[in-house]
């Protein structure tokens, strides 16, 4: 059944529009004038059962009004008409003014918390946010079909990154840094030739990273193994220059020592260039580049020893941290690090186990790196090991015309994430209604994703030369479209999902960690995987199932659903939904069991997956962390560690806090005494309960101090 809208557009009939409109009208009248949810459903079913091929939107509203009048609900009928009229006006109203003013006045809390890497008080960031506000408004009112905008507003799904949708740019990528360094590139009309040394290669790499970040809206990943050859070039250059200076006057041992010292200085300076450049550069979107460094020692790599030295120095400098304005070493947000565990470094006597031990120390103090098991990844990706994109999504295996696998130089077109718990809330646990409703919403997600795809069709390489012409993703000609890169699985386009735990609870009454719940959850995941694979076959587009790590989205969906469905125990009452397939944080499950359980979902969520465990007191728990890292290699593809500890909100200090006998404390770095800082004390003992630092709770404070 098709519906002809007031503007002449034809769209599919959507029963939920009727239901929501009557529900909103119901809320606007006195309780005595309202009707029940069952009566609302009956009215929607009445219209749906008309079965006409085409209906005017006015016809639908007339039918609803007639049914309400027949029930003697005149006041409700009037409220329904007013609601529909107001909604129609709202969809066409410019909504940017208030949002922009709130941003400039620093009163938009949601925007301030949206991205922790972007400071909304800074002029350059505000400029990007203002552009984003305008983009969201144009996207909602003009660029997207009404039903897609409404589905996003209603929390059926989330149309990610609408603040950049007006531009012909994409999500995230794996930079082909090897090609750009080896064959040269162009930036701002200037030729950048192949580097002759390691430090120059590091400088060029950071320039590329900054330029790439300014021309897309998601993260990027760089495989540092391409830098090994340039460290060797530096070594050969130093050795050659010393020989030219002193001839054969030096003993070989002394020559080697001099060369080694100069190489180490070059290594340290080069890695420091990467770390400081990434953290001090400001891209055109008002933040540091969202970049991930991929740390992988491949057996058979001719530069494996040089790359081992580079990885070691990256980990050492991350372990040390970067000084803040108070001169205290703090944890930098970027670059994010992903460390690969393989046979040569999985803590079972491998040649490079010392690097893994260093990585564990780094995780304990700085929360990074994340860990990838090469063993498990090969099982899921046709024997390949490669980096996730900056947004933590994974590409599917793809072969070039010569039959060689290729991952670098590929990208993601965009993301739409489905709200799984809302389906369970809508069908109220009825399994017969669930699957048709699930499929209906999935098709709506596909339409939204096709909006992403279609927005990139016909885009010419000239819009971002660094990506399309000069090697980051391709070497296309000027004026050539990027269309061929949108098909055949070369690039991915992602269906994300939120709240598998809550959906399972709503449909089975049990957690997905139980036998019955797990069976249903896996059935849902298989259906998601089969659906995106069917879309891929139908369209020749690289649809992928993506376990998005979008924490803010978990809160948005829960907030929308609580407003609509009320407080539902263990679902909307928490204020958040669990991310993708993750185990709910309140469940009593140990780290090893959590990895085992979630690994089966990672094997299905091949378009992106990440699992994490929270470890108390990580700095004093290195043996336990090493055991977990060793366990990761054999049991799960991608994992990271979190801890409950916090840091000083003023200066960034994340060390120990001392509380004296009078229960007085302060940040030893800047003297801050804000009680929000008190989460830091959890580092001392690993206590994970509530903190009671409010006035008038002396006993609770003392008990916590005694516990510490």
C-alpha positions as CSV (number, residue, x, y, z in Angstrom):
1,X,0.0,0.0,0.0
2,X,1.4,3.4,-1.1
3,X,0.6,6.8,0.5
4,X,0.5,10.0,-1.5
5,X,1.8,12.8,0.6
6,X,0.7,16.5,0.5
7,X,3.8,17.4,-1.6
8,X,2.9,14.7,-4.2
9,X,5.6,12.2,-3.1
10,X,4.7,8.5,-2.9
11,X,5.9,6.5,0.1
12,X,5.2,3.1,1.6
13,X,2.4,2.9,4.1
14,X,3.8,2.9,7.7
15,X,1.3,1.7,10.3
16,X,3.5,3.1,13.1
17,X,2.9,6.7,12.0
18,X,-0.8,6.3,12.8
19,X,0.0,4.6,16.2
20,X,2.5,7.3,17.3
21,X,0.2,10.2,16.1
22,X,-2.7,8.9,18.2
23,X,-0.4,8.2,21.2
24,X,0.8,11.8,21.1
25,X,-2.8,13.1,20.8
26,X,-3.7,10.8,23.7
27,X,-1.1,12.5,25.8
28,X,-2.5,15.9,25.0
29,X,-6.0,15.3,26.4
30,X,-7.4,14.5,29.9
31,X,-7.3,10.9,31.0
32,X,-11.0,10.4,30.6
33,X,-10.8,11.4,26.9
34,X,-8.1,8.9,26.1
35,X,-8.3,5.5,24.5
36,X,-6.3,2.3,25.3
37,X,-3.3,1.0,23.4
38,X,-5.4,-1.9,22.1
39,X,-7.9,0.6,20.7
40,X,-5.1,2.5,19.1
41,X,-3.8,-0.7,17.5
42,X,-7.3,-1.5,16.3
43,X,-7.6,1.9,14.5
44,X,-4.2,1.4,12.8
45,X,-5.1,-2.2,11.8
46,X,-8.5,-0.8,10.4
47,X,-6.6,1.5,8.0
48,X,-4.1,-1.1,7.1
49,X,-6.8,-3.7,6.3
50,X,-8.3,-1.4,3.7
51,X,-5.7,-2.8,1.4
52,X,-5.9,0.0,-1.1
53,X,-3.1,0.3,-3.7
54,X,-2.8,4.1,-3.1
55,X,-4.1,6.4,-0.4
56,X,-3.9,10.1,0.1
57,X,-2.4,11.1,3.5
58,X,-5.7,13.1,4.0
59,X,-7.7,9.9,3.5
60,X,-5.8,8.2,6.3
61,X,-6.3,11.1,8.6
62,X,-10.0,11.2,7.8
63,X,-10.4,7.4,8.5
64,X,-8.6,7.9,11.9
65,X,-10.8,10.9,12.7
66,X,-14.0,8.9,11.8
67,X,-13.0,6.0,14.0
68,X,-12.4,8.3,16.9
69,X,-15.7,10.1,16.4
70,X,-17.5,6.8,16.2
71,X,-16.0,6.1,19.7
72,X,-17.3,9.5,20.9
73,X,-13.8,10.7,21.4
74,X,-14.3,14.1,19.9
75,X,-11.7,15.9,22.0
76,X,-9.1,13.2,21.0
77,X,-10.0,13.5,17.4
78,X,-9.4,17.2,17.5
79,X,-6.1,16.7,19.3
80,X,-5.1,14.2,16.6
81,X,-5.8,16.7,13.8
82,X,-3.8,19.4,15.6
83,X,-0.9,17.0,16.2
84,X,-0.7,16.0,12.6
85,X,-0.7,19.7,11.5
86,X,2.0,20.7,14.0
87,X,4.2,17.8,12.9
88,X,3.8,18.8,9.3
89,X,4.9,22.4,10.1
90,X,7.8,21.2,12.3
91,X,9.2,19.0,9.5
92,X,9.5,22.1,7.3
93,X,10.7,24.5,10.0
94,X,14.3,25.7,10.2
95,X,15.7,24.4,13.5
96,X,19.2,25.8,13.4
97,X,18.9,29.1,15.1
98,X,18.4,27.9,18.7
99,X,21.0,25.1,18.3
100,X,23.6,27.5,17.1
101,X,22.9,30.1,19.8
102,X,23.0,27.3,22.5
103,X,26.4,26.2,21.1
104,X,27.8,29.7,21.2
105,X,26.5,30.3,24.7
106,X,27.9,27.0,25.8
107,X,24.5,25.7,27.0
108,X,24.0,22.7,24.7
109,X,25.0,19.9,27.0
110,X,24.3,17.1,24.5
111,X,26.5,18.7,21.9
112,X,29.3,19.2,24.4
113,X,29.3,15.6,25.4
114,X,28.9,14.2,21.9
115,X,32.6,14.0,21.1
116,X,35.1,14.1,24.0
117,X,37.9,15.1,21.5
118,X,36.1,18.3,20.5
119,X,36.0,21.3,22.8
120,X,32.8,23.3,22.0
121,X,34.2,26.4,23.6
122,X,37.0,26.8,21.0
123,X,36.3,28.9,17.9
124,X,37.6,26.4,15.4
125,X,35.5,23.6,16.9
126,X,32.4,25.9,17.1
127,X,32.8,26.6,13.4
128,X,32.7,22.9,12.6
129,X,29.7,22.4,14.9
130,X,27.8,25.3,13.3
131,X,28.3,23.7,9.9
132,X,27.1,20.4,11.4
133,X,24.0,21.9,12.8
134,X,23.1,23.3,9.4
135,X,23.9,20.0,7.8
136,X,21.6,18.1,10.2
137,X,18.8,20.5,9.6
138,X,19.1,20.2,5.8
139,X,19.5,16.5,6.0
140,X,16.4,16.1,8.1
141,X,14.1,18.5,6.2
142,X,15.3,18.1,2.6
143,X,18.0,15.5,1.8
144,X,16.4,12.4,3.4
145,X,13.0,11.0,2.7
146,X,10.5,11.9,5.4
147,X,10.1,8.3,6.6
148,X,13.9,8.0,7.0
149,X,14.1,11.2,9.0
150,X,11.1,10.2,11.1
151,X,12.6,6.7,11.7
152,X,15.8,8.3,13.0
153,X,13.8,10.8,15.2
154,X,11.7,7.9,16.6
155,X,14.8,5.9,17.4
156,X,14.0,3.0,15.1
157,X,17.5,3.4,13.8
158,X,20.3,6.0,14.0
159,X,21.4,7.7,10.8
160,X,25.0,8.3,11.8
161,X,26.9,11.5,11.0
162,X,24.1,13.5,9.6
163,X,26.2,16.6,10.5
164,X,28.4,15.8,7.5
165,X,25.8,14.4,5.1
166,X,25.5,17.5,3.0
167,X,29.0,17.0,1.8
168,X,30.2,14.2,-0.6
169,X,32.5,12.7,2.0
170,X,32.6,9.2,3.6
171,X,33.2,7.6,7.0
172,X,36.5,5.9,7.7
173,X,39.4,4.2,5.9
174,X,42.7,2.3,5.9
175,X,45.2,4.8,4.3
176,X,47.5,3.2,1.7
177,X,50.4,4.8,3.5
178,X,52.9,2.4,1.8
179,X,51.9,3.6,-1.7
180,X,52.0,7.3,-0.7
181,X,55.5,7.0,0.9
182,X,57.0,4.8,-1.7
183,X,55.6,6.6,-4.8
184,X,55.1,10.1,-3.5
185,X,52.0,12.2,-3.1
186,X,50.7,15.7,-3.4
187,X,49.4,18.1,-0.8
188,X,48.1,21.6,-1.4
189,X,49.5,21.4,-4.9
190,X,53.0,20.6,-3.7
191,X,54.8,17.4,-4.6
192,X,55.9,15.3,-1.7
193,X,58.7,12.9,-2.8
194,X,59.7,9.6,-1.4
195,X,61.4,10.2,2.0
196,X,65.1,9.5,2.3
197,X,65.1,8.9,6.1
198,X,62.9,7.6,8.9
199,X,62.3,11.0,10.5
200,X,61.2,12.5,7.2
201,X,59.0,9.5,6.6
202,X,57.3,10.1,10.0
203,X,56.8,13.8,9.3
204,X,55.3,13.1,5.9
205,X,53.0,10.4,7.4
206,X,51.6,12.9,10.0
207,X,51.1,15.5,7.2
208,X,49.1,12.9,5.2
209,X,47.1,11.9,8.4
210,X,46.2,15.5,9.0
211,X,45.2,16.1,5.3
212,X,43.1,12.9,5.2
213,X,41.3,13.7,8.5
214,X,40.3,17.1,7.1
215,X,38.5,15.5,4.1
216,X,36.4,12.8,5.8
217,X,34.4,12.6,9.0
218,X,35.5,9.2,10.5
219,X,38.7,7.6,11.7
220,X,41.7,6.4,9.7
221,X,44.2,3.7,10.4
222,X,47.9,3.5,9.4
223,X,50.0,0.3,9.3
224,X,53.4,1.3,10.7
225,X,55.1,-1.7,9.1
226,X,55.6,0.6,6.1
227,X,58.1,2.7,8.1
228,X,60.6,-0.2,8.7
229,X,62.3,0.3,5.3
230,X,62.9,4.0,6.1
231,X,64.5,3.2,9.4
232,X,66.9,0.9,7.5
233,X,67.5,3.8,5.0
234,X,68.5,6.0,7.9
235,X,70.8,3.3,9.2
236,X,72.5,2.8,5.8
237,X,72.8,6.6,5.5
238,X,74.5,7.0,8.9
239,X,76.9,4.1,8.2
240,X,77.8,5.5,4.8
241,X,78.5,9.0,6.1
242,X,80.7,7.7,9.0
243,X,82.7,5.6,6.5
244,X,83.1,8.6,4.2
245,X,84.3,10.7,7.2
246,X,86.7,8.3,8.9
247,X,87.3,5.6,6.2
248,X,88.5,2.3,7.7
249,X,90.0,3.9,10.8
250,X,87.3,2.6,13.2
251,X,87.0,-0.9,14.5
252,X,83.8,-2.6,13.3
253,X,82.5,-2.7,16.9
254,X,82.9,1.0,17.3
255,X,81.4,1.7,13.9
256,X,78.4,-0.4,14.8
257,X,78.0,1.4,18.1
258,X,78.1,4.8,16.5
259,X,75.6,3.8,13.9
260,X,73.3,2.2,16.5
261,X,73.3,5.4,18.6
262,X,72.4,7.6,15.7
263,X,69.7,5.2,14.6
264,X,68.2,5.2,18.1
265,X,68.2,9.0,18.1
266,X,66.5,9.1,14.7
267,X,64.0,6.4,15.9
268,X,63.1,8.3,19.1
269,X,62.7,11.6,17.3
270,X,60.7,10.1,14.5
271,X,58.2,8.4,16.8
272,X,58.0,11.5,18.9
273,X,57.2,13.5,15.8
274,X,54.3,11.1,15.1
275,X,53.0,11.3,18.7
276,X,53.3,15.1,19.1
277,X,52.2,16.0,15.6
278,X,49.0,14.0,15.9
279,X,48.2,15.5,19.3
280,X,49.0,19.1,18.4
281,X,47.7,19.3,14.8
282,X,44.2,20.7,14.4
283,X,42.2,19.5,11.4
284,X,39.5,21.5,9.7
285,X,36.8,19.8,11.8
286,X,38.3,21.3,15.0
287,X,40.0,18.3,16.6
288,X,43.1,16.2,16.5
289,X,43.1,13.5,13.7
290,X,41.2,10.4,14.8
291,X,43.9,8.0,13.9
292,X,44.9,4.4,14.8
293,X,48.4,2.9,14.5
294,X,48.4,-0.8,13.6
295,X,51.3,-2.6,15.3
296,X,51.9,-5.9,13.6
297,X,55.1,-8.0,13.1
298,X,54.6,-10.2,10.1
299,X,56.8,-13.2,9.8
300,X,58.6,-13.0,6.5
301,X,58.7,-9.2,6.5
302,X,62.2,-8.2,5.3
303,X,62.1,-5.2,7.7
304,X,60.7,-7.1,10.7
305,X,63.6,-6.1,13.0
306,X,63.3,-2.4,12.2
307,X,59.5,-2.6,12.7
308,X,60.1,-4.3,16.1
309,X,62.3,-1.3,17.1
310,X,59.6,1.1,15.9
311,X,56.8,-0.7,17.9
312,X,58.9,-0.8,21.0
313,X,59.5,2.9,20.8
314,X,55.9,3.7,20.2
315,X,54.9,1.6,23.2
316,X,57.6,3.2,25.4
317,X,56.6,6.8,24.5
318,X,52.9,5.9,25.0
319,X,53.8,4.4,28.4
320,X,55.5,7.7,29.3
321,X,52.6,9.9,28.1
322,X,52.6,13.5,27.0
323,X,53.1,16.5,29.3
324,X,50.0,18.7,29.9
325,X,50.1,22.5,30.6
326,X,51.0,21.6,34.3
327,X,54.0,19.6,33.2
328,X,52.4,16.3,34.2
329,X,52.6,13.3,31.9
330,X,49.1,12.3,30.9
331,X,47.5,9.8,28.5
332,X,47.0,11.2,25.0
333,X,43.7,10.4,23.3
334,X,45.5,9.8,19.9
335,X,46.9,7.9,18.2
336,X,44.9,4.9,19.2
337,X,47.1,1.7,19.2
338,X,46.1,-1.8,18.0
339,X,48.7,-4.5,18.8
340,X,48.5,-7.9,17.0
341,X,49.2,-11.1,18.8
342,X,50.7,-13.9,16.6
343,X,52.9,-17.0,17.1
344,X,56.0,-14.8,17.5
345,X,54.7,-12.7,20.4
346,X,51.8,-14.5,22.2
347,X,53.7,-14.9,25.5
348,X,54.5,-18.6,24.9
349,X,58.2,-18.2,24.2
350,X,58.0,-16.2,21.0
351,X,60.9,-14.1,19.7
352,X,59.0,-10.8,20.4
353,X,57.3,-11.7,23.6
354,X,59.2,-8.8,25.2
355,X,57.1,-6.4,23.1
356,X,53.9,-8.0,24.3
357,X,55.0,-7.6,27.9
358,X,55.7,-3.9,27.2
359,X,52.3,-3.6,25.6
360,X,50.7,-5.0,28.7
361,X,52.5,-2.5,30.9
362,X,51.2,0.2,28.5
363,X,47.6,-1.1,28.8
364,X,47.9,-1.1,32.6
365,X,48.9,2.5,32.7
366,X,47.5,4.1,29.6
367,X,44.5,1.9,28.5
368,X,46.1,1.2,25.1
369,X,46.8,-0.8,23.0
370,X,43.8,-2.8,22.0
371,X,44.6,-6.4,21.0
372,X,43.9,-8.5,17.9
373,X,44.5,-12.2,17.7
374,X,46.0,-13.0,14.3
375,X,44.9,-16.6,14.9
376,X,41.2,-15.8,15.3
377,X,41.2,-13.2,12.7
378,X,42.6,-15.6,10.1
379,X,39.7,-17.9,10.9
380,X,37.2,-15.1,10.1
381,X,38.8,-13.4,7.1
382,X,40.0,-16.0,4.7
383,X,43.5,-16.2,6.4
384,X,44.1,-12.4,6.4
385,X,45.2,-10.1,9.2
386,X,44.7,-6.4,8.8
387,X,43.8,-3.3,10.7
388,X,40.3,-2.2,11.7
389,X,39.4,1.2,10.3
390,X,39.5,4.1,12.8
391,X,35.8,3.6,13.6
392,X,36.6,0.0,14.6
393,X,34.8,-1.4,11.5
394,X,36.5,-4.2,9.5
395,X,36.5,-4.6,5.7
396,X,35.6,-7.9,4.0
397,X,38.3,-9.7,2.1
398,X,38.7,-8.3,-1.5
399,X,41.0,-9.3,-4.3
400,X,42.4,-7.1,-7.0
401,X,42.6,-8.0,-10.7
402,X,45.7,-10.1,-10.1
403,X,44.0,-12.2,-7.4
404,X,45.8,-10.5,-4.5
405,X,44.1,-9.6,-1.3
406,X,43.9,-5.8,-0.7
407,X,42.9,-3.9,2.4
408,X,44.8,-0.6,2.5
409,X,43.3,2.1,0.3
410,X,39.7,1.0,1.1
411,X,37.0,2.8,3.0
412,X,33.5,2.7,4.6
413,X,30.6,4.6,2.9
414,X,28.6,5.2,6.1
415,X,26.7,3.6,9.0
416,X,23.1,3.2,10.1
417,X,22.4,1.4,13.4
418,X,19.2,-0.4,14.3
419,X,17.6,-0.2,17.7
420,X,17.0,-3.8,18.6
421,X,15.3,-3.3,22.1
422,X,12.6,-1.1,20.5
423,X,11.4,-4.0,18.4
424,X,11.0,-6.1,21.6
425,X,9.1,-3.3,23.3
426,X,6.9,-2.8,20.3
427,X,5.8,-6.4,19.9
428,X,5.7,-6.9,23.7
429,X,7.5,-10.2,23.6
430,X,5.2,-11.8,20.9
431,X,7.6,-14.0,18.9
432,X,5.2,-14.3,15.9
433,X,5.1,-10.6,15.5
434,X,8.8,-10.1,16.1
435,X,10.3,-11.5,13.0
436,X,8.0,-9.7,10.5
437,X,8.6,-6.4,12.4
438,X,12.3,-7.1,12.5
439,X,12.4,-7.6,8.7
440,X,10.3,-4.5,8.1
441,X,12.7,-2.4,10.1
442,X,15.7,-3.9,8.5
443,X,14.4,-3.0,5.1
444,X,14.0,0.6,6.4
445,X,17.6,0.5,7.5
446,X,18.6,-0.7,4.0
447,X,16.8,2.3,2.5
448,X,18.7,4.6,4.8
449,X,22.0,3.0,3.9
450,X,21.2,3.4,0.2
451,X,20.8,7.1,0.9
452,X,24.4,7.1,2.1
453,X,25.5,5.1,-0.9
454,X,23.6,7.3,-3.4
455,X,25.0,10.4,-1.9
456,X,28.5,9.2,-3.0
457,X,27.5,8.2,-6.5
458,X,28.8,10.5,-9.2
459,X,31.3,12.2,-6.8
460,X,34.4,13.3,-8.7
461,X,37.9,12.7,-7.5
462,X,38.5,16.5,-7.4
463,X,36.5,16.8,-4.1
464,X,39.4,15.3,-2.1
465,X,42.5,14.9,-4.2
466,X,44.5,13.4,-1.2
467,X,42.0,10.5,-1.1
468,X,41.1,9.9,-4.7
469,X,44.0,11.2,-6.8
470,X,47.2,11.1,-4.7
471,X,47.1,7.7,-3.2
472,X,45.4,7.6,0.2
473,X,42.6,5.5,-1.3
474,X,43.2,5.7,-5.1
475,X,45.1,7.2,-8.0
476,X,42.1,8.3,-10.1
477,X,42.3,10.9,-12.8
478,X,41.1,14.5,-12.4
479,X,37.4,14.6,-13.1
480,X,37.0,10.9,-12.8
481,X,34.1,9.7,-10.5
482,X,34.7,7.4,-7.6
483,X,31.7,5.1,-8.6
484,X,33.8,2.0,-9.3
485,X,35.1,2.1,-5.7
486,X,31.5,2.0,-4.4
487,X,30.7,-1.5,-5.8
488,X,32.0,-5.0,-5.8
489,X,32.8,-5.0,-2.1
490,X,35.8,-2.7,-2.5
491,X,34.3,-0.4,0.1
492,X,32.0,-1.4,2.9
493,X,28.7,0.2,4.1
494,X,27.7,-0.8,7.6
495,X,24.5,-1.9,9.5
496,X,25.2,-1.4,13.2
497,X,23.1,-2.7,16.0
498,X,22.5,-1.8,19.6
499,X,21.0,-3.8,22.5
500,X,21.1,-7.5,21.8
501,X,21.0,-8.2,25.5
502,X,17.9,-6.1,26.1
503,X,16.1,-7.5,23.1
504,X,16.8,-11.1,24.3
505,X,15.5,-10.2,27.7
506,X,12.3,-8.7,26.3
507,X,11.6,-11.7,24.0
508,X,12.7,-14.6,26.2
509,X,12.6,-13.1,29.7
510,X,16.3,-14.1,30.1
511,X,19.8,-12.8,29.5
512,X,21.5,-13.8,26.3
513,X,24.2,-15.4,28.6
514,X,21.7,-18.2,29.5
515,X,21.2,-21.2,27.3
516,X,17.7,-20.2,26.1
517,X,18.7,-16.5,25.7
518,X,21.9,-17.4,23.9
519,X,20.0,-19.5,21.3
520,X,17.6,-16.6,20.5
521,X,20.5,-14.0,20.4
522,X,22.5,-16.1,18.0
523,X,19.4,-16.6,15.9
524,X,19.0,-12.8,15.7
525,X,22.7,-12.3,14.9
526,X,22.5,-15.0,12.1
527,X,19.5,-13.3,10.7
528,X,21.3,-9.9,10.7
529,X,24.3,-11.5,9.0
530,X,22.1,-13.3,6.4
531,X,20.2,-10.1,5.7
532,X,23.3,-8.0,4.9
533,X,24.7,-10.8,2.8
534,X,21.5,-10.9,0.8
535,X,21.6,-7.1,0.3
536,X,25.2,-7.5,-0.9
537,X,24.1,-10.0,-3.5
538,X,21.2,-7.9,-4.6
539,X,23.1,-4.7,-5.0
540,X,26.8,-5.6,-5.5
541,X,27.5,-3.2,-2.6
542,X,29.7,-4.2,0.4
543,X,27.0,-4.3,3.1
544,X,28.5,-5.4,6.4
545,X,27.3,-6.2,10.0
546,X,29.0,-3.8,12.4
547,X,29.2,-4.0,16.2
548,X,29.5,-0.3,16.6
549,X,31.2,1.1,19.7
550,X,28.8,4.0,19.8
551,X,28.4,4.6,23.5
552,X,26.4,7.8,23.2
553,X,23.9,6.0,20.9
554,X,23.2,3.5,23.7
555,X,21.9,6.4,25.8
556,X,20.0,8.0,23.0
557,X,18.0,4.9,22.1
558,X,17.2,4.2,25.8
559,X,16.1,7.8,26.4
560,X,13.8,7.7,23.3
561,X,12.3,4.4,24.3
562,X,11.7,5.3,27.9
563,X,9.7,8.4,26.8
564,X,7.6,6.2,24.5
565,X,7.2,2.9,26.4
566,X,7.8,4.0,29.9
567,X,10.0,2.4,32.5
568,X,10.7,-1.3,31.8
569,X,12.7,-3.2,34.3
570,X,16.3,-4.0,33.2
571,X,15.6,-2.4,29.9
572,X,14.7,1.3,29.9
573,X,15.1,1.8,33.6
574,X,18.9,1.7,33.3
575,X,19.2,4.8,31.1
576,X,21.3,2.9,28.6
577,X,21.3,-0.1,26.3
578,X,24.3,-2.5,26.0
579,X,26.5,-2.0,23.0
580,X,26.0,-4.5,20.1
581,X,26.3,-8.1,21.4
582,X,28.1,-7.2,24.7
583,X,27.3,-8.7,28.1
584,X,25.4,-6.2,30.3
585,X,27.9,-4.6,32.7
586,X,25.8,-5.7,35.7
587,X,26.1,-9.4,35.0
588,X,28.5,-11.4,37.2
589,X,30.9,-12.9,34.7
590,X,34.7,-13.2,34.8
591,X,36.9,-11.8,32.0
592,X,37.8,-15.2,30.5
593,X,34.1,-16.3,30.3
594,X,33.2,-13.0,28.8
595,X,35.7,-13.3,26.0
596,X,34.6,-16.9,25.4
597,X,30.9,-15.9,25.2
598,X,31.4,-12.8,23.0
599,X,33.8,-14.5,20.6
600,X,30.9,-16.4,19.0
601,X,29.2,-13.1,18.1
602,X,32.4,-11.6,16.8
603,X,32.6,-14.4,14.2
604,X,29.2,-13.3,12.9
605,X,29.8,-9.5,13.2
606,X,32.6,-9.5,10.7
607,X,31.9,-5.9,9.6
608,X,33.2,-4.7,13.0
609,X,33.5,-6.1,16.5
610,X,35.2,-5.2,19.8
611,X,35.0,-6.8,23.2
612,X,36.3,-5.3,26.5
613,X,36.6,-6.3,30.1
614,X,37.0,-3.9,33.1
615,X,40.0,-4.7,35.2
616,X,40.3,-3.1,38.7
617,X,43.7,-1.8,39.8
618,X,45.4,-2.6,36.5
619,X,48.7,-1.0,37.4
620,X,49.3,-3.6,40.1
621,X,47.7,-6.5,38.2
622,X,50.3,-7.2,35.5
623,X,50.4,-11.0,35.9
624,X,46.6,-11.1,35.5
625,X,46.7,-8.8,32.5
626,X,49.4,-11.0,30.8
627,X,47.2,-14.1,31.4
628,X,44.3,-12.3,29.7
629,X,46.4,-11.2,26.8
630,X,47.7,-14.7,26.4
631,X,44.1,-15.9,26.5
632,X,43.0,-13.5,23.8
633,X,45.2,-15.1,21.3
634,X,43.4,-18.4,21.4
635,X,39.9,-17.3,22.1
636,X,38.8,-13.9,20.7
637,X,39.6,-11.7,17.7
638,X,39.5,-8.2,19.1
639,X,39.6,-7.1,22.7
640,X,40.6,-4.2,25.0
641,X,40.9,-3.4,28.7
642,X,39.1,-0.8,30.6
643,X,39.3,0.2,34.3
644,X,36.9,2.1,36.5
645,X,39.5,4.7,37.4
646,X,39.1,8.3,36.3
647,X,41.4,11.3,36.0
648,X,41.5,14.9,37.2
649,X,39.0,16.9,35.2
650,X,41.2,20.0,35.5
651,X,44.7,19.0,34.6
652,X,44.5,15.5,33.4
653,X,46.5,13.9,36.2
654,X,45.7,10.2,36.4
655,X,48.0,9.0,39.2
656,X,47.4,8.1,42.8
657,X,45.4,10.3,45.3
658,X,46.3,10.4,49.0
659,X,43.6,11.0,51.6
660,X,44.7,12.1,55.0
661,X,43.2,11.2,58.4
662,X,40.9,14.2,58.3
663,X,39.4,12.9,55.0
664,X,40.9,15.8,53.1
665,X,42.4,15.2,49.6
666,X,43.4,17.1,46.5
667,X,45.0,16.5,43.1
668,X,48.8,16.5,43.7
669,X,49.2,18.1,40.3
670,X,47.0,21.1,40.3
671,X,45.3,21.1,43.7
672,X,41.8,20.5,42.3
673,X,39.3,19.3,45.0
674,X,36.3,18.7,42.8
675,X,34.5,15.6,44.1
676,X,34.1,14.3,40.6
677,X,37.8,13.4,40.8
678,X,37.1,10.8,43.5
679,X,36.8,7.9,41.0
680,X,40.6,8.0,40.9
681,X,40.8,6.4,44.3
682,X,39.5,3.2,42.8
683,X,43.0,2.7,41.3
684,X,44.4,2.0,44.8
685,X,42.3,-1.1,45.7
686,X,40.1,-1.8,42.7
687,X,36.9,-1.0,44.6
688,X,34.1,-0.9,42.0
689,X,31.1,0.2,44.1
690,X,29.4,3.6,44.5
691,X,31.4,6.5,45.9
692,X,29.8,8.5,48.7
693,X,31.5,11.8,48.9
694,X,28.5,14.0,49.4
695,X,28.1,16.2,52.5
696,X,26.5,14.6,55.5
697,X,27.7,11.1,54.8
698,X,30.7,10.9,57.1
699,X,30.3,7.2,57.9
700,X,30.2,6.2,54.3
701,X,33.3,8.3,53.6
702,X,35.2,6.7,56.5
703,X,34.2,3.2,55.4
704,X,35.5,3.8,51.9
705,X,38.8,5.2,53.3
706,X,39.2,2.2,55.6
707,X,38.5,-0.1,52.6
708,X,41.2,1.7,50.6
